[in-house]
Amino acid sequence: MSLSDRLLGWLAHRSLRLLHALGGVLGWAGYLLSPSYRQRLKANAALAGVGAAERRAAVADAGRLVMELPRLWLRPRHEPIADPVRWDGAEFVEQLLAQGRGLLMLTPHLGSFEVAAQAYAERFGARQPVTVLYRPARQPWLRRLEETARARPALATAPASLAGVRQMMRALRRGETIGLLPDQVPPEGMGVWAPFFGRRAYTMTLAARLVQQTGAAVGVLWCERLPRGGGYVVHAMPLPEPLPEGGSDEAAALVINRAMEAVIRLKPTQYLWGYHRYKQPRGTGAT
């Protein structure tokens, strides 16, 4: 067993409170040691009008996201999430599931999106399983861990590739649920340029196209991390405005970006402002 495996195994059995304390230190270490990350986090937060105090809180929370992963990923497959999880809006999910069609849940890089997917699978997966889209890590050992640890009862994963898109399409047509992070930068040819907090960002068209092609219902799902290791609250809510029917990709992307902005403003201290949201994929041009 490698040193990294032993360390992850040790972390997996620590309390959430300790992991979040260590995560706060890790978040600040990454912020102080990486000038490019620090500059990007400041610039992205400034675009959204996030003040200095909220930005400092977001620095620490980014580290907490990383440190809680071993506890979430390495517990036995059939064991529930070890920490308290409350729901706000479970009745909204019930309403969507009662429609008897596929369901698309949109989750920004906010709070603990890993918990959001696992919590959905635990509460609703027996009724309607979920498939979540993810971008495989570049490091082989982390990619292997993702592939094994994220897949759980009623929770499947689909890579951000053509094969993954087909997998999600099949899931929706079976009347299942899929989860997407719509503020993730898509590959070339799978997005359009649309404003996000006032700056043009390359935005995926996949979410709206899946809805248009399958007639799936749409909602927002995000997970708030409670202080001092107190667990989580999973929030489920409708889009602030409906997706345009038969409209352009740009119009749909604008609606989704506005929806993500509204959700992020609910808890800006837990958004990953250091994420490279405004990068330009190869072959695209900001028009």
SULHU-V284131 format. One record per helix or strand of 3 or more residues. SS is the DSSP state (@ for helix, = for strand). FROM is the first residue (numbers start at 1). TO is the last residue. If there is no record, write none. Layout:
# SULHU-V284131
ss = (SS & SS)
from = (FROM & FROM)
to = (TO & TO)
This chain:
# SULHU-V284131
ss = (@ & @ & @ & @ & @ & = & @ & = & @ & = & @ & = & @ & = & = & = & @ & = & @ & = & @ & @)
from = (3 & 16 & 35 & 52 & 69 & 85 & 90 & 103 & 113 & 130 & 140 & 155 & 162 & 177 & 191 & 199 & 206 & 217 & 227 & 232 & 249 & 268)
to = (12 & 33 & 47 & 67 & 73 & 88 & 97 & 106 & 124 & 134 & 149 & 159 & 173 & 180 & 196 & 204 & 214 & 225 & 229 & 237 & 266 & 270)
